[in-house]
Amino acid sequence: MQRMSLEHFESLQSAHFERNDQMKIDDEMLDKLGVYFVYHEVYDRYGITFESFVERWVRGILDI
């Protein structure tokens, strides 16, 4: 899989959260999740998009 750049991650992050008003999450927590996502190369290792990663975390499927 191709490595996701920080710029690509940020564009996905902003696009998702502008479209989805139902999912309210604290900006600081979203930033922390983003740092974790990029640092641990979640997309590269598991093919999980940031959107899916956050949704799984919100639903309690992920424990980080």
C-alpha positions, 0 to 999 in steps of 0.5 A: 500500500502507498504511504499516506502523506500528512497533507493527504491525511489532513485533506481527508480529515477536513473533508469528512468532518465538514460533510458529517455534522452528526459526528461531533468530536472534540478538536483536540481529540481529533488531532490526537487521533490524527497524530496516532493514525499517521505515526502508527501508519494505520492506513499503510498497515491495515488499509483503514481510512482515517474516517473509518478509524475515527468511526471505529474509535467513536463506536468503541471498536478500537481501543488505543 
